[in-house]
Amino acid sequence: MTRSNAREVAVHLIYEIDYTGEDPAQAIETRMDRSYYSGLSAENDVYAERPSKKQMDYIRTCVTGVCEHAEELDALIAQYAVRWNLHRISRLTKAAMRLAIYEMRYVDAQVVSFVNGILGSVARGAKPNTEAPADPQPEEAQPEETPPKETQPAPEEAQQP
């Protein structure tokens, strides 16, 4: 099993625990039981291979940690979810965000720069840059961008109620 698959199993467990309210240790024990686990492989390829001891430790650490820090993680999600109430966010989305934030804060510092780099680029709509500019202009010499005229309201439109 790959680390990505172990992470996906952890998200599934976090989701289920959020939905059922089950104790994390019990949920892990039940879902990771050989007979139960083998039945899951028919539903999702991520369960085709059982986790190694190292991957099982990772899953257990993440699931338990997310549950122990759920209030803190939810507070962070709510803080940055502009114009979104935490209760409007789907359980699966919350599970993925909880795990990502937990990993960034408590498990793997390298995840922080990796995730932030990707999300920041997506947010800015940036495309990967494989070449450095030949002759970059100093920042102060670059012209300021102005919005196209059609996006600025006409004076009479600006005064309408």
N, C-alpha and C positions, 0 to 999 in steps of 0.2 A: 504494500500500500504506500502511496506517495504521501508527502506532507500535505499536498493540496487535498487529497482524498480524506486524510485525517481531519483537516480543517473543515471540510464539508460535513463529515460525520458529527463534528463538534457543533456546527451550526444547526444541524437537524436536532440534536439533543437539546440544545438551548431553546430552540423553537418549541419542542414538545414539552419541556419543563415549564415554559411560559404559558403554554396552552392548558396543561393539566394541573399545574401547581405541585407536581410530584417532587419529592426530595431528590436533589441531584445525585447523591450516591446511589439511591435506589434505582433511579432512571438509568444510570450508567450500567449498573449491575444487570438489570433486566434486559436492556437493549443489546448489551455486549455478550450476553449468554449465547453459547454456541448454537443452540437450537433456534433461538429467536433471530439471531444475527443471520444465520444461513437462509432463513425465510425472507429476509430483506433483500437478498441478492437478486431474487426474481423481480423485485420492484425497481431496483436502482443499481446500476453497474458499480457505483462507488463502494457497495458492500460485497463485491465479488471476492475480495481478498481481505482476510482478517488483519487487523493492525498488529504490528510487532509490539514488543514490550515498550520500546521507546515511544512509538506512536500512541500506544494506549496511555502512557504517562502524560503525553502532551494533551490528548483528548480529555483525560481526567482533570488535569491542571486547568485547562481552559474552561471547561464546562463548570467546574466547581468555582473557579475564580470569577467567572462572569456572574454566576448566581450570587456569590458573596458580595460582589461590587455592583449589583444591579441598580441600586438607587443612584450611586455615583455616576454610572455609565448613562443611565436614563437622563440624569440631570444635564450631563454634557450634551447628549443628543438634543434635548429640549432647548438648551441654550443656543445651539447653532442651527436648529431647524426653524429658520426664519418663516414666520407666518404659518407654521405647522404645529398643531397640537400633537403631543406625543401619542395620544390615543387614536389619532388618524393614521398613524404609520402602521403598516401591516406587521404582524408578528414576525414573519420571515425576514422582512427588511430590518426590523429592530434586532433580531437575533444576529444577523450578519454584521450590523453596525456595532452591536455590543461586543461581539468577538473581535472585530477589527480594532476598536478602541482599547479593549482589554489587552490585546497583544501589543499595541503601541505603548501602553503604559507599564505593563508588567512582565511581558515575555521576551520580546525581541525588538531591540532598539533599531535594527536595520529596517524593520517593517515600516517604521515611521517615515523615513525619507523616501522609501520606495512608494508607499501609498500616497503620501503628500505630493510627490512628484507627478504621479499619474493623475490624481484628482485635480491638482492645480492646473495641469496642462489641459485637461478636459474642460474645466471651468472657464479657462481663457480661450478655448477653441484653438489652441496652438497645435501645429503639426510638428512632428519630430524634425529637428534640424540636424542633418547629417554633415553639413558643411558650415564652416565659419564664414562670415561675410568677408569679402576680399579687402575692403577698405571701409571699416565702420566709421561713421561720422560721430564726432563728439555729441553727447546728449543735448547740449544746449544749442547745437547747430541744426538739429532736426526740426522740421516745421511742425507746428501744432496741428493736430487733427481737429477739424470742425465738422459738425454734422451736416449732411446734405440739406440744401434749402427746403426740400419738400417735407422734411421732418419737423421744421420749425413752423409753429402756427402763424398764420397771417394775423395782423393786428386786430382785425375785426373778429376773428375766431377766438382770440385770447380773451376778449371781453364778454363773450356770451356766457350765460349762467350754466 
